[in-house]
């Protein structure tokens, strides 16, 4: 089972603070790959995770240096040392992600 297989074909992914929404599994997967590639030296810390049949709430922090492209609408610049705190709210249907809403707090710890 790959990450791709965990999302419904018509999944909706959004980050309201950044004003971005992506629709469809292939579009969402491309977005996630692009975003991950923009996080150089990423160090993830899981803060908490809670799940049931209908919803999963996953909270983590990630420390990284921003590559300069790949994270649309984030208040960061190329070379910044960034801490992103993200709460992922995943609504599930048949055990797969139907919607993913990311509540984010962006902090620049060291400007470029």
Buried (B, 14 or more C-beta within 10 A) or exposed (E): EEEEEBBBEEBBBBBEBBEBEBEBBEEBBEBBEEBEEBBEEEEEEEEEEEEEEEEBBBBBBBBBBBEBEBBBEBEBEEBBBBBBBBBBBBBBEEEBBBBBBBBBEBBBEEEE
